[in-house]
Amino acid sequence: MGETATRRGKVIVFGIAFFYPLAGVTFQFLHYLLGLKRLGYDVYYVEDSQRRVYDPVINDKTEDAQRNVKGVGPVLDRFGFKDRWVYRSHYGARPCYGMTEAQLLGLYRDADVFLNVTGGQEIRDEHLQIPTRVYVESDPFAAQVRVSQAVGRTLDQLDAHTHHFTFGENLGQPDCPVPIERYTWLPTRQPVALDLWQNGEPQGGSVYRTITTWSNKGNDVEWNGETYHWTKNFALERMMDLPGCRRDLQFGLAVKAAPDIRRRLTSHGWTLYDPIEISGDIDAYRRYIQQSRAEFTVARDQYVRGRTGWQSDRSVCYLAAGRPVITQDTGFGKFVPTGEGLFAFQQREDVLAALDTIESDYGRHCSAAREIANEYFAAERVLAHLMDRAMSDSVNANAARGS
């Protein structure tokens, strides 16, 4: 459906692009905005949270969002959303950037639906006047465990929404141990605007690489006497010697890590890139992916041991660019085909086998990666399913209340 399609409703996308102004995050929300626009929705991007923002220049949180706004705002303008975005500060003089505060409050009164993508927007009374309130969970596991533990803050946030979608497509299945209580979690996927990634280059460069953070703190979850980690360093440690196993291939990481970790990675044969330089600009980020030979990456422990079925939005960008992906198995192979273009691994031997398969017919696997993105992750397809489900449920609920 083209961008001139009949408008189907006014939609707000809540996100965290100004809060965390790195290119991968910006693309995540652009995919939603462009997909919804092309489906015919009247779509706006809003951040209206009381949290402080992360400024990568100072590598810390701050109440001053001006630098973040100057970075992200022009990107939204560039892709057709000028006068359709707003960041409202809750500090100091409490300025609004982009749309005015009056326009924002009018948008809250007029909107038909919001998508709280990543669940980063706290819900206040002014948001509750929007009839269809959709929580889109990008990081399954933690919220479900906290619901089972009756954590009040989590319950309050989820209760404020009328629908709950998750990237954890395997939640509720017999092989997924994650507790499902109180809420109906509907499966969805990371949408991708295919035209942003398909640059006419059928094949990539010479290096298998990804973008990641070595270690994260503060988001581990205790459940059933075990710790489920948010950080990736445990999985990366197990793959540290991968370049030595395939000396005929090159491997790289754009990684934020301590100096001693960077020295160890280099000594094992990894090529290292500056993640801030790459992630500070959307065009540099896109080129990094398009010029990769393929992606090799790992997943967070919570997704893997939880068998959530989660997939990375960055990996979806690799697929859309026609770059094969080798990624850690979370159970997603039940929902998206693997073995051509996309490979799930549990052990190092699986990685080595995937590398052999890709290198045996690299062009075919580039084409297969692109076909998977087209069939399973195209923004219009993913968001049409999400919106149709959310809006039809709302219509049926309203009809039931009126009968």
HUHU-V59340 format. One record per residue. N is the residue number from 1. PHI is phi in degrees with one decimal (999 if undefined). Layout:
N|PHI, N|PHI
This chain:
1|999, 2|-78.9, 3|-72.9, 4|-89.6, 5|-61.6, 6|-57.7, 7|-64.1, 8|-108.7, 9|146.4, 10|-97.9, 11|-123.4, 12|-104.8, 13|-103.3, 14|-85.2, 15|-153.8, 16|-134.6, 17|-67.7, 18|-76.3, 19|-63.3, 20|-132.2, 21|-82.6, 22|-108.5, 23|-59.9, 24|-61.5, 25|-69.6, 26|-59.4, 27|-62.1, 28|-55.3, 29|-84.1, 30|-58.1, 31|-61.4, 32|-65.7, 33|-61.7, 34|-68.2, 35|-62.7, 36|-66.3, 37|-61.0, 38|-71.2, 39|-80.7, 40|101.2, 41|-83.2, 42|-89.8, 43|-114.5, 44|-133.9, 45|-109.9, 46|-135.5, 47|-126.3, 48|-143.6, 49|-96.7, 50|-85.8, 51|-71.0, 52|-74.5, 53|-94.7, 54|-93.5, 55|-108.1, 56|-66.2, 57|-67.2, 58|-97.2, 59|54.7, 60|-161.1, 61|-79.4, 62|-150.3, 63|-86.3, 64|-95.0, 65|-95.6, 66|-59.9, 67|-65.3, 68|-65.0, 69|-63.5, 70|-66.0, 71|-84.3, 72|-89.5, 73|-53.9, 74|-62.4, 75|-66.8, 76|-62.2, 77|-60.8, 78|-58.7, 79|-98.3, 80|99.7, 81|-116.2, 82|-60.1, 83|67.4, 84|-128.3, 85|-139.9, 86|-151.6, 87|-119.3, 88|-104.1, 89|-81.5, 90|-116.5, 91|-131.3, 92|58.9, 93|-76.1, 94|56.6, 95|-73.8, 96|-105.9, 97|-110.5, 98|85.7, 99|-67.5, 100|-81.0, 101|-62.9, 102|-62.6, 103|-65.6, 104|-63.1, 105|-65.1, 106|-65.9, 107|-62.7, 108|-60.8, 109|-71.6, 110|-97.4, 111|-66.3, 112|-90.7, 113|-156.6, 114|-124.5, 115|-110.9, 116|-92.1, 117|-77.3, 118|78.9, 119|67.6, 120|-78.1, 121|-92.0, 122|-70.9, 123|-98.0, 124|-113.3, 125|-56.9, 126|-65.2, 127|-85.4, 128|-71.7, 129|-75.6, 130|-79.7, 131|-68.4, 132|-111.8, 133|-122.3, 134|-107.8, 135|-92.2, 136|-113.8, 137|-86.3, 138|-92.3, 139|-128.2, 140|-69.5, 141|114.1, 142|-61.8, 143|-64.0, 144|-64.5, 145|-66.2, 146|-66.8, 147|-63.6, 148|-64.6, 149|-93.4, 150|56.7, 151|-73.5, 152|-59.9, 153|-62.8, 154|-66.1, 155|-62.6, 156|-61.7, 157|-65.3, 158|-71.0, 159|-61.6, 160|-76.2, 161|-108.4, 162|-91.0, 163|-140.5, 164|-134.4, 165|-109.9, 166|-145.9, 167|-73.7, 168|-81.2, 169|-65.9, 170|-96.0, 171|-58.9, 172|87.5, 173|-86.5, 174|-56.8, 175|-90.1, 176|-109.4, 177|-80.2, 178|-64.8, 179|-69.7, 180|-118.7, 181|-137.0, 182|73.5, 183|-118.6, 184|-94.1, 185|-94.8, 186|-95.9, 187|-74.2, 188|-144.7, 189|-133.2, 190|-72.8, 191|-78.3, 192|-137.0, 193|-80.5, 194|-58.4, 195|-66.6, 196|-71.5, 197|-116.2, 198|-92.4, 199|-94.4, 200|89.9, 201|-87.9, 202|-68.5, 203|-135.8, 204|-94.4, 205|-87.5, 206|-110.9, 207|-116.5, 208|-77.0, 209|-155.5, 210|-152.9, 211|-124.7, 212|-159.3, 213|-114.4, 214|-67.2, 215|-139.6, 216|-122.3, 217|-124.7, 218|97.5, 219|-117.8, 220|-66.4, 221|-124.1, 222|-94.9, 223|-154.5, 224|52.6, 225|77.5, 226|-123.6, 227|-101.2, 228|-105.8, 229|-87.1, 230|-91.7, 231|-76.9, 232|-103.0, 233|-63.7, 234|-63.5, 235|-69.7, 236|-66.4, 237|-58.0, 238|-68.2, 239|-109.3, 240|-54.5, 241|-91.4, 242|-56.1, 243|-58.3, 244|-71.8, 245|-79.6, 246|-134.9, 247|-69.5, 248|-82.7, 249|-117.9, 250|-113.4, 251|-130.6, 252|-142.0, 253|-137.9, 254|-93.3, 255|-133.7, 256|-92.1, 257|-154.4, 258|-64.7, 259|-54.9, 260|-67.2, 261|-67.9, 262|-62.6, 263|-64.5, 264|-64.3, 265|-60.1, 266|-62.7, 267|-66.3, 268|-90.1, 269|103.3, 270|-78.5, 271|-88.0, 272|-108.1, 273|-123.5, 274|-79.8, 275|-68.1, 276|-71.0, 277|-61.5, 278|-74.7, 279|-84.1, 280|-81.5, 281|-144.7, 282|-67.0, 283|-72.7, 284|-65.4, 285|-62.9, 286|-65.4, 287|-61.8, 288|-58.1, 289|-69.6, 290|-64.3, 291|-92.6, 292|-75.3, 293|-72.4, 294|-167.2, 295|-105.9, 296|-115.8, 297|-151.5, 298|-121.7, 299|-119.7, 300|-67.5, 301|-55.3, 302|-61.0, 303|-72.0, 304|-76.0, 305|-67.0, 306|-76.9, 307|50.3, 308|-79.7, 309|82.0, 310|-66.7, 311|-133.5, 312|-82.7, 313|-66.8, 314|-67.5, 315|-61.9, 316|-63.9, 317|-64.6, 318|-58.0, 319|-60.9, 320|-63.4, 321|-78.6, 322|76.3, 323|-114.9, 324|-58.5, 325|-129.8, 326|-115.0, 327|-140.7, 328|-69.2, 329|-73.7, 330|-118.0, 331|99.3, 332|-69.9, 333|-65.9, 334|-73.3, 335|-120.4, 336|-131.9, 337|-67.0, 338|-124.2, 339|107.5, 340|-139.7, 341|84.0, 342|-135.9, 343|-132.6, 344|-106.6, 345|-124.6, 346|-113.7, 347|-123.3, 348|-56.3, 349|-60.2, 350|-65.0, 351|-63.7, 352|-62.6, 353|-66.1, 354|-65.0, 355|-60.3, 356|-59.4, 357|-65.0, 358|-62.4, 359|-71.2, 360|-69.5, 361|-158.2, 362|-59.5, 363|-59.5, 364|-63.1, 365|-75.4, 366|-64.2, 367|-64.1, 368|-64.8, 369|-59.8, 370|-64.0, 371|-65.1, 372|-62.9, 373|-61.0, 374|-61.7, 375|-82.0, 376|-115.4, 377|-129.3, 378|-55.1, 379|-56.1, 380|-62.5, 381|-69.3, 382|-62.7, 383|-77.7, 384|-61.8, 385|-64.9, 386|-62.5, 387|-68.8, 388|-61.5, 389|-67.1, 390|-66.0, 391|-72.3, 392|-67.6, 393|-61.9, 394|-66.1, 395|-63.3, 396|-64.5, 397|-65.8, 398|-64.6, 399|-65.7, 400|-65.2, 401|-67.7, 402|-83.3, 403|-83.6
